[in-house]
Amino acid sequence: MSLRGKMTRLLSGAVSSAMLLSMSAVFSSTTPVISAEAASACTVNTGKTYQTIRGFGGMNLPEWQGYDLTDAQIQTAFGTGNNQLGLTVLRIYVSDDQSAWSRAIPTAKGAQKLGATVFATPWNPPSSMRKAGSGGTNGGKYVLNDNAEAQYAQHLNSFIKYVEGQGVNLYSVSVQNEPDYSTDWTYWSPDRTTNFIANYGQTVKSGTNAKLMSPETFQYGAWGNGRDYYNKILNNAKANANTDLFGTHFYGTPRDKMDFPALENSGKEIWMTEVYVPNSDSNSANRFPEAIKVAENIHNGLVVGNMSVYTWWYIRRSYSLIGQDDGQPTKRGYMMAQYSKYIRPGDVRIDATEQPNSGIYVSAYKHSDTQVEIVAVNNSSNEVSQQFNLSGRSITNVDRYRTSANENLAQTKGLTASGSSFTCQLPGNSVSTFVVTMTSDGSGFQGGGDPVPAEPIKPDANGYYYHDTFESSNDSWEARGESTVNTGGTAYAGSKALTISGRSKSWHGAMKTLDVNTFTGGQEYSFSVVAAGTGNMMLSLQYTDANGETKYDHIASAQSNGEYVQLSNPNYKLPEGSSYILYVETENDTADFSIDEAIVAKAGTQIQGPVATTTTTTTTTKTTSTTTTTTTTTTTTTTTTTTTTTTTTVPETTTTTTIPTTTTTTESTTTTTTTTTTTTTIPTTTTTTTTAAPVAELWGDANLDEKVTVADAVAILQYLGNKDKYKLTEQGLLNADVYNNGDGVTARDALSIQMYDASRISELPES
């Protein structure tokens, strides 16, 4: 993050605003309150655990802000008393100026005294170690000097030792803040960060207690090459060993892009280290019900992304957790406190019915063998009567803490519970946290502990590693390229399949990342997917070879004319490499298609699929005598034997009935030889069309939706990041060139559009 009144972050605000919905449309003050609705029960399973929670917090940056947190504000942010937020994580700045390091210490020491974990992030190497970059998000204001990695590693190591010497136990330091969005700081390529970690990661940590965090990307790879930073680390044994945890930011990252199975299965924690949602508008921190989006984003990060830490940008700001002027908790701050104050470091997320009713999002956490916390977000205007069941547990007490339009962590003690169940009202636009006390399960669990590296998947009794039926979810299959995947459609087995639509190229389809701990190059496995589409359907593989290059291979194929066919190879050897991605594509067309019964099994496993339909062609032979001098009539008797095959195809069952039929036909054919000459004259028409040069129709309307909003800024940024994937029309490019008109489309045009949308400038184009 940079200075200058947040202007350089307007673009990321544009992305965030566009991707996380237009709040003016969602939260209308005229929305009627609807009476309470009954909901399906939410079941909490205390025996099924996920990630360990390390905490919730924010950034303190007096080096840029020009002000620090006071002692009272530190207490408000990190204390657990009345009107305090209970934060447990503090992010600080690794200044490129060593003389400024002391400015991070006072708040770090105060927060640590209240139990907070402190970690640090660098934006730039010192001026002696850097040079000018090529500019832009993927060029950077700066780049590290050639062969300066050792010096930079020592710089980070010196910072850690300085902080530790001041009495602050620094938990970790990362390699770089947003290397993939580096307009105002230092750019690093994925390869350079990976090589730096592999070769100098130990130098960074040497003689300290700190851990090394990966680079913290801008959007977690939601678009662009962000995920390359992580995949390359995972695929480099030395870099992976030197990386202790992974960090990312969530600017504009939608819910469906927060799931990253390769990282979640790596055995290392993932920290969300910076975001603000849904915007950074001045004095927006107490807008309600807009603040509900904070709680929803936290929920998605923890449940979908399996994050262990959730970190806000500035702790104290006009759009942040405590007010910039009064230093008091804001509505956005109370949204975080619904989690931070009750879900403490070392608690473990447990299984819960995530969406028991429309607009309701539930997550649950185990604090000990006698206590769990449940957080329920209601982002709709409907009040819901929600039942909670704790399977197999006996509840002794339930306390509730709720934030709504007129409440801030309002407490209700001793809610009524019966056996393993309790029911509570969830008002529209509210967040409720339930602290539930139960009889002990005898496990002695007290939270804490580092994550255990994931074990390889064990095949089931059929030899299956995966058996994806798509009956209840996408089973970790994602859209590949510009396509959309949804469950439903016509199934091969069961009631649902995975339907792939919106394809613009033949390779666009559906993909699934194979577990990194289970599937090994050089080993054979059995693959089978049934697919229904048009033309040649192909089951393919994407992987990274030993040189780090992306490669492709075909596993199986079959022709489909709308019916399900099997793409199967019972003994396919994975090529030597890593990052294996299974996907289904077509050879030529871009029509919609469906897949079902996707199975990966032990080598040699024969997987039953649809049997191809048998088609019999009937041939009739006709003999005709002709002469060129006379007209001859010949009577020909033709005997035709036709075999009709009826095939009924159902999953794993084929019934075939063959009925021979003999038909005798007597036909009289008269053949007359005639010579006819036809002359056709086709007139030639030449049409000349003159097209006028296009001009801007609506300045700023890059996506041609006939209005100018932050969505146009997003369209420009995506286009600049990947012109092949995110195309703009010629008219859109003309409309988008609003800053220094005539120099072409740049990121500065996107900024002008965002400023116009925020009423910071009154008209477009700027110049």
N, C-alpha and C positions, 0 to 999 in steps of 0.2 A: 504494500500500500504506500502511496506517496502523499505529498502535501498539496498545497495550492487549492484548499477548500474542496478537496475530493474530486476536482475536475478530471483528473486523469483516471479516476475510477468510474466515471460516468458510463463508460462503455461497458464495463462489467456490470454496472447497475442496469444497463439496458438489457444485457443478456439475462440477468437475474429476473428483471421485471417481466420480460417476455416469456421466459420459460416457466416462471412460477405464477402465472396468471395476471390478468389485469385486475387490480384490486377494486377499482371503481365499479367494475361490472359485477364482481362477486359479492361485495359487501355493501349493498345499497342500504341507506338508512331507512328506506321505505319497505324493506322486506318484512312481511308480516310474521308474527310469532305463531307457530303452529302448535296445537295441543300435543301432549305427550303421546309417544308411540311405543308399543311393545316391541322388544327386540329379541333376537335369538340369544341364547345364553352364551356367555364367554367362559370357556373352560381353560383353567390354568393348571399346567402340569409341572409341579415343582421338581420332578425327577428328570426332565429333559432340559439340558443346559446348553447355552451358547457362549458368547464372549464375556470376558471379565470387563467390568466397567471401571475405568481409572478416574473418570471425573468430567466435570463441566466447567468451562471458564471463559476467559477472554484475554485480549491483548492490552498491554500497557506500553505506551510509546512516547514518553515525555520528550525524547530526542526530536520527534516530529510535531507532536501536538502543542508543545510549548507550555504544557502544564502536567503536573504529576498528580497521582492520587494522594489525598491527605490521609492522615491516620484514621480519621473518622470514616472516610470513604472506603479505605481498605477494610475496615470492620464491617461496613455495610455490604460490601461485595463478598467477602469471604467468611463473615461470621454466620452463626446459625440461630441467632436470637430473633425476636420479633422485628419485622420489617428489614430483615437481612436475607441475602440471597443464597448463602451456603455454597459459593463457588469453591471448587477444589483444584483448579488448573489455572496457571498463569503463564502466558507466552511473553517473552521479552525479545529485544532486538540485539543482534550482533552487529554493532556499529563498525563500519569500515575505518572509523577514526578511533584509535585506541584510547585517546584522551577523553572520549565520551563514554567509555564503558561504565564509569562510576554512576552514571545517571540511571541505570537500570536497577541498581542495588536496593535503594530504600523500600520500594514497593515489593520487590522480590523477597526481601527479608521479612517484611510485615505479613505478606501472604503466606510464606512458609511457616511462620510462627502459628498461623491459624490452620495449618495442615495442608496447605496447597502444594501441588507438584509444579515445579518450574521447568520450562524448556525454552529453547532459544532458536531463532531463525536468522540467517544472514540474507541481506539483499544484494550486497556488492563486496567484492574483495577490496582491499586498500588501493588507493590511487596508483601506488607504485607497481601493482600487480595486474593492472587492467589497461585496456585500450578501447577506443571507440568501436561500437558494434555497427552493424549495417542498418540498424533501425527497425522499428516495427515490432510486432508481437513475437515474431520468430527470428529477429535479427539482433534485437537488444540495443539498449543505450550503450552498454559495455559488453565486452567479452574478456575472459581471463587471458592474460598474455600467454603466448606459446611457451610450453615447458615450465609454467609457473605453478603446477599442481602441488609440488612439494612445499613451496612457500605458503600457498593458500591453506594447506593442511596444517601447517605450523601456526598460522594466524588463528584458525579455529581452536586449535589445542591451547594456545595462549589465552584465548578468551575463557575457555572452560576453567583453566587453572586460576585465572584472575577471579572469576565468580566464586569458585570454591574457596579461594583464599579469603573472600569477604564473608564467608559463613553461609553461602547459599549452595544447597546440594542440587546442582543442575542435573535434571534427569536425562536430557538429551539435547543434541544440536543437530540441525538438518544441514543438508548440503547447499540448498538454494531455495529461496522463495520464488515460486511461479516461474520456473525457467522457460515455460512455454507461453508466457504472456509478459514479455520483458521490455515493453516499450520504454519504461522508465527505470529499469535496473538491468541486471546482468543476465544475458542469455547463455544457456548451456544446452547442447544437444543431448539426446538420450544416450548416445554412445559415449560422449565425454563424461557425463555424470557416472555412468556405469564403470568406466575405466578408472575414474578418480576414486570411487569407493573401493574397487578391487585392489588398487595399487597403493592408496594412501588412507584408506579407512581406519586402519589400525593406528596410523600416525595421529589422526584427529583425536582419538580416544586415549592415546598413550599417557600413562601416569595419572589418569583421572578415573572417576566413577561414572562418567557420563556414557550414554549410549549414542549410537549414530542413527539418525533418521534419514530416510530417503529424501530426495527432492520433494517439495510440496507443490503439486501441480495445480493449475487454475481451476479446472472443472472435472478432475478425476477421469479425464479421458472421455468425457461425454461427447466431445467432438474433437477433430484434429488428431494429433499424435500423442496426446497426453498419456495414454496407457503404455506407450512404448517405453517411457521412463521406468515403469514397474516391470514390464515383461522382460526387458533386457537385464535388469538386476536378477530376476528369478532364474534366468537362463544362463547366468554367469556364476559359476559355483563360488568363486572367490568373492565377488561382489555381494552375492546373497549371504554368504557367511559373515561378512562385515557389516551388513545392514541389520540393525536390531529391531527396527519397527518402521512402518510405512506411514507417510503423512500425505494429506491432500486437502484441497479447498473445494467448496461446494457452490461456487458462483454459477448460477444458472443451470445447475446439475439437476435434471428431473429425476423423479423417483425411480424410473425404470433404468436409469444409467448408474445407480448407486451400487448395484450388485456386481461384484468383481470376484467370481469364484476362485480364480488363480491366486489372488492375494488372501482371500478368506481361508483357503486350504493350505496356506504356506506355514502355518504354525506361529505366525508373528502378528502382533497387534496392528490395527489400522487406526490412525487418529485423524479426525477431521479437525484441521488446525486453523481454519479461517473461513468466515462467511458473515454476511448480514442478509436478512430476508424480511420482507419481500423487497425492500428498497433502502436507500440511504437519504431519503428526503429529510430536509431540515425540520426539526421538531416533530418527527413522526413517531417517536418512541412510545407515546401514549395513545396512539390511534387504536380504536377498537370498533369492530372485531378484527381489524387487520392483524393485530398482534397474534391471533390464533395461528397464523402461518408460521410463526417461530416454533411453537410447540409441535406443529405438524412436521416441519423440517427436521427437528430433533428426532421425532419418532421414526421418520423414514431413514435417517442416518443410522440409528441404532438397530432397527429391525430389518431393513432391506440391505443396508451397507455393512452391518455387523461392526460398526465403529465402537472403539473402546473409549474415545474421548470426543467431546463436541466443544469447539472453541469459537466464540464470537470474535468479531474484529475489535474495535476499541471498547473497553469496558465502560468508559465514561464518554458519552457523546450525545448529541441531540437526537440520535436515532438508535441509541444503544441501551445497555442494561441498567445503568444509572444515569440520571440527568446531568447534562453538562453544566448547568447553572446551579441547581440545588443539590446535586449529589445524592438524590433519593432514588429508590428503585422505581423503574418505569413498568408499564404493562408488558413490554417486551422482556424486561428483567424478571418479572413474576412468571412469565411463561417458562423461562429457563429454570426458575426456582422450583417449579412443579416437579422437575427432575432432580436438580442439583442438591436441593435441601434434604431430600429423603432417600435418593439412590446414592449411596456413598461409595468411595473407592474400595474396590474389592468385592462389591456385589456382583452377581452373575445374572445375566439375562436368562430367563426361562421361557418355556413354551406357553403361548396363550393364543386363543382365537383372536386374530388380529383385527378383523372387521366384522363384528357380529351384527352390525346394522349399517345402513347407509349413513355415511358421514361420521361414523364412530371408528376410532383407531385406538387399539389397546396394546400395551406392552407390559411385561411383568418381570420382576427381578427378585432374586433370593438374597437376603441379607444374612440369614442364619438358618439353622434347622427349625427355628420357631417363628421366623418373620419373613414375609415377602412384601414388596411394594408393587402396586398396580397403578399405571397411569392411563387414564381414558381421555382422549381428545374428542370433543364433539365440535366439528367445524361446520355443522349445519345449523339452521335456525330452529330445528325441531327438538323439543325436549323428549328424551327417551328414558323409559324405565328399563334399566339394564340389570340383568341377573349375572352374577359371577359365581362360578363353581370351582372350587379347589379340589381336584380329583384326589380322593383317598385321604384327605386331610380333615381334621376337626378344628374349626375356627373357634377361638376363644374371645377375640376382640377385633373390631374394625374402627379405625379413626380415618376421617376424611379431611383433605385440605383442597380448597377449590378457588380458582380464579375465574371470574366472569366479568361482565360489564361493570358490575357494582361491587365485586368482591376481589380481594387480594389475599390468597392463601387462607381464606376463611376456614376455620376449623370446626368440625363437628365430631365430637368424641362418642365412642360407644355405639356405633350403628348396630342395628339388630342383625344378628346372623343366626342361621339354623343349620347345625351340623357342618356340612362343608360348603354352604351356600349363603350368599347375601344378595340383596337387591337394592339398588340405589337410583335416584333420579339423576340424569345427566342433562342439565339445562342446555338449550341451544347456545352455541358459541361460548363454550366453557371448557376448562381443563380440570380434571379431578384426579387427585392422588390418594390412593387408599393404602394405609399401612395396616397390614393384616397380621395378627398374632395367632399362632396355631399351636397345637400340641406337638411335641418334638417327634420327628420321624426317626430319631436314633442315629442320624448320620454324623452329628457333631459338626456340621458345616459352619464355618465362620467367615466365609468370603476370602478374597485375596488369592494369591498364587499366580504365577506366570502361565500363559497359555501353553498347552501341551501340543507339540507338533502332530499334525494330522497323520493318521495311519492310512495305508493303502486300502482301497475298497476291496472287500472280500466278496467273491462271487457267491450267488445264492445256490440253492439246491439244483437249479437248472444250468448252472455255470454262467449266469448272467451277471455282469457288472452293472449294466444299466438295462432297465426295461421301462421305456417311456411310453405311456398310454395316452397322455394328454387329457385324462378324464377330469382332473381337478386343477391342473395348472399347465404352464408351458414346459415343465420339467427341465428348466434351465436352457431351453432352446431360445435363441434370440434372432432378431432380424439381421440379415446380412445384406449390406449395401442399402439402397433405397427401397426398402420393402417393409411390410407390416406383418406381424404374426399374431394370430388369434386362435383360441380354441373354439371348436364348434364344427360346423360343416357336416359333410357326410363321412362317417367313420368307416374304417375297414373292420375294426373290432370295437365292441363297447358302443358308447353313444357319442364320443367326440373324437375329432382329429385336430391336427394343427394345420390351419389354413394360411397360406402365404399369398399376399396380395400387394398391389401397388408397385410391381417390379418394372423397372425401365431398362434393365440389362439382363442377359441370360444368367449371369453369375449371381445376381441378386436372389436370395432365397432364405433359408433358415440354417442356423449353425449352433453347435454345442461345443464348448471347450472341454476336452478330456482331462480328467483329474491328473495333476502333475505327479502325484505320489504313486499312481497305479500303473500308468501306461508308459512303457519304455521303448525307445528306439531299438530296432533289431529283433523285437519280439513279435510273435504272431498272435492275432486275435480274430474272432469271428464278428463280422458286422452285418447287420440287416436292417433295412428300413423299407416299409411299403409306401409307395407314392402313386398319386393319381394326378395326371396332368395331360399335356399335349407334347407328342414327340419324344425325343430321347431324354429320359430322366437319368440324372447321374448323382451317385453318392461319392463325394470327393473329400480330400484332406488338404488342409493348409498347415504348414509347419515351418520352423526356423532351422536351417541347417547349421553345420558346425562353424561356418563362416559368418553366421548372423544374418544370412539372406533368407527372405521369405520364399518358400517353394510350395508347389502344388502337385497333387497326384490324384488319380481317379481310382476308386476302390471297386465300384460296380456300376452297371448301367442297365437299362431296359426301356423298351418302347411302350408308351402308354397312349391310348386313344380316349382318355377320360376314365378308364377303369384302373383299379389298383393293380400295380405290378410290384414285384419284389426286387430290391436292389441288394444283392447279397454276395458276400465273399467270406466263406468260413475259415479261410487261412490267409488273411492279409497281414503282411509283415510291415510294421511301422518303419518308415525310413529313419536312419540315424538323425537325431536332432532333438527338438523340444518344441513346446508351445503348440501342441497338436489340437487342431480345430476341425471337427467333423462338420460337413455341410452338404446340403442337397441343392442342386441347381439344375438347369436345363441346358441342352446343347445350343439351341438357337432361339426359341421363342421367349416371350416375356409374359405369357398368360398366367393367371392364378393357378396354384396347385396345392395339393394337400399331402401331408405325410401322417403316418400312424405306425404304431408298433415298432418304435426305434429301439433296437437291441444291440448291445455290445457284450460279447461273451468270450469265454475261453476258446482258444484256438481249436478248430475242428468241430465246434458245436454246430449241428445242423438245425437251422431255425425254419420252421414251417411258415410258408407265405402263400399268397394266392397262386393258383395254377393257371398258366396261360390258357386262354380260350382257343380251341381247335377250330379252324375254318377250312371247309372242304370246297374246292372249286369244281363245278360241273362243266365238262367240255362236250359240245355237240359237234359231230362230224357230218358235213353235208357234201354230197357229190353232185356236181352239175356238169353236163356236157354242153358245150357251146360250139358254134361255127361262125365264121366271119362272113359266109356267103348266104346262109339261110337262117331262118328262125326255127329253132329246134325246141321241142317240148320234151322234157325228160321227167319221168316219174321216179322219185327216189324214196326209198324206205329207210328211215333212220331209227336205229335203236339206241336209246340213251339209258345208261344205268347211273342213277344218282344216289350217292350215299349222304344222308342227312345226319349230322352229329349235333346233338343237343347237349350243351354244357352248362351246368349250374354251378356258379362259384360262390362259396361261402368261406369264411375264415377256417382254414385247416381242413376243409372237407370239399371234395369234388366228386360229383356224380355224373357219369357219362352214359348216354343211351344211344346206340347206333341202330338205325332202321334202314335197311337197303330197300330201294324202290326201283322197279324196272318199268319203263314207259316205252311203248312202240308207237311211232308216229309215221304216218304215210303222208308225204307232202308232194304236191305237184308244183314244179318250178318252171316258169317260162322265162327264158333268157333271150333278149333281143339285143343284137349288137348295133349300137348307134354311135355315130361320131358327131359331136356337137362342139362348136367353137364359140366361146363367149369372150367378148372384149369389154373390159370395164375401165372406165376412165375416172380416176380419183383426183378431184381438184385439190390444189395445194393452197393453203391459206397461211399467210404470214402475219403474226400479230406482234406489234411492238408495244411494250408497256414501259412507261416512264414512272419511276417511284421517287417521290420527293424525299429528301433527306429528313430523317426523324428529328423532332425537337422535343425538349422537356415538356411534358403535359402537366405534371404536378410535382413541383420541386420537393425532393425528399422521399417520394413514393417509390422506393426501390423494389418492393415486392408486388407492385401494381394492384394493391387492394383498395385504391382510390382514397387513401387516407395516409397521414404521416404520423407514425407512432414509433415507439422504441423497437417494434418488430422490424422496421426498416433498417435500423442500426444493426440489429442482429443479423439480418439478411446480408448486409454489407460485410460484416466481420466474418461470417461463415464463407462468403464468396472469396474474400481475400485469403482465408486460411486454406481453402481447398476449392479451386475454381472448377475442377472436374466434377466434384460431388455437389457443390452448392452453386448452381448456375444462376446468373441474372440475365434477363433478356436485354437486347440492345436498348429498348425503351427504358427498362429499369436502370441501366447504367447511366443513361442520359439524365434521368430524374435524380439519381443518387449523387451526381457531381455538384454538390452544393457549396463546397468550400474551395475558393480559388478556382472558380468554374473554368473548365478547359484543360485542367492538368490531369484528368482521369480520376477514377475512384480510389480513395485511400481511406485509412482508418480515421483521418481527420474529418472526412465527410460524415462518418457515423457519429462522431462526437458532436458535430453541428446539429445533426438531426435529434440527438438526445437532448441537447441544450434547448432546441426549439420545442421539443415535447414537454420539457420541464419549465417552459416559459422564461428561460434565461436569455434567449434572443427572440426578437419579435417577428422575423421574416427569414425566408430562404429564397434564393441562395445568399450566403453571407457576403460573397464577393465574386 
